[in-house]
Amino acid sequence: MGPLKKPDLYTDKRDFVRTEIICKHFLDAVTKKTFGWGWKCPNGGDQCTYKHCLPPGFVLDEGEDVNLDDDYDEIPIEELIEEERAKLPPGGTKVTLETFMAWKAKKEAEAEAI
């Protein structure tokens, strides 16, 4: 198995592009370097009506490092969970395996009834 190829950013391989406008989510993902094989457009995935390719002559700024952790909070997940739990009203049902299974069975029955 050979090395993986980089994705071609200058052609849109989808068959049904309806406009010549470049998707802002695509451009944002490319400039933040989050675009890759697993990237999915927030504007409908493969059904997005805008082009998912760079315009001719567009040059990526390779010299600038993008810090993807800029929006990352320094609060540990445990503390965040405890803060959110404290915001809940008192007297709620405690989630246990039994209460979860009862809730799941109720939801499945509701789904079958539809």
Residue pairs with C-beta under 8 A, 6 or more apart in sequence:
7 35
7 36
7 37
8 53
9 30
9 35
9 53
9 54
9 60
10 53
10 54
10 56
10 58
11 53
12 51
12 52
12 53
14 46
14 52
17 49
17 50
17 51
18 49
19 49
19 50
19 51
20 51
21 50
21 51
22 50
22 51
22 53
22 54
22 55
23 41
23 43
23 48
23 50
23 51
23 52
24 50
25 41
25 42
25 43
25 48
26 35
26 41
26 50
26 51
26 52
26 53
27 54
29 35
29 39
30 54
30 60
31 60
31 66
32 66
32 68
33 66
33 68
34 68
41 48
41 52
43 49
43 50
54 60
73 80
75 83
93 99
